Amino acid sequence: MERPKDGSVGVDGLSAEQQRNGLKPLWLVIAILATMVAIAFLLYVSILVYGVMQRM
C-alpha cells in the first residue's frame, strides 16, 4: 500500500482536534475527583482541629 504524496492522514485516523475533544471528558472526571479529594481533606483537617480545640 502506497502512502499519499501530500502526507495526509487516512480516513480512519483521528485529527488532533478530535483527539483533544475525546480527552475532555477524562479531564472533567479528573478535575471532579481532585476537587472531591481536596474538599474531603479540608473537612478532615477541620474535624481534627475541632477535636483538638475541644480537648483544651
C-alpha positions in Angstrom: 0.0 0.0 0.0 1.5 3.3 -1.0 1.5 6.4 1.1 -0.1 9.5 -0.3 2.3 12.1 -1.6 0.8 15.0 0.2 1.2 13.5 3.7 -2.5 13.5 4.5 -3.9 11.2 7.2 -6.0 8.2 6.2 -9.8 8.3 6.6 -9.6 6.2 9.8 -7.1 8.5 11.5 -8.2 11.0 14.1 -7.2 14.6 13.7 -5.5 16.4 16.6 -8.7 18.3 17.4 -10.8 15.1 17.5 -8.2 13.6 19.9 -8.4 16.7 22.2 -12.2 16.6 22.2 -12.1 12.9 23.1 -9.9 13.7 26.2 -12.2 16.4 27.6 -14.5 14.0 29.5 -11.4 12.4 31.0 -10.1 15.7 32.2 -13.5 16.6 33.6 -13.6 13.4 35.6 -10.1 14.0 36.9 -11.0 17.6 37.9 -14.1 16.5 39.7 -12.2 13.7 41.6 -9.4 16.2 42.6 -12.0 18.6 43.9 -13.7 16.0 45.9 -10.4 14.9 47.4 -9.5 18.5 48.3 -12.9 19.0 50.0 -12.6 15.7 51.9 -9.1 16.7 53.1 -10.2 20.1 54.2 -13.1 18.5 56.1 -10.8 16.0 57.7 -8.4 18.8 58.9 -11.2 20.9 60.2 -12.6 17.9 62.2 -9.1 17.3 63.6 -8.8 21.0 64.6 -12.2 20.9 66.2 -11.3 17.8 68.2 -8.1 19.4 69.4 -9.9 22.6 70.4 -12.5 20.6 72.4 -9.7 19.0 74.5 -8.3 22.3 75.6 
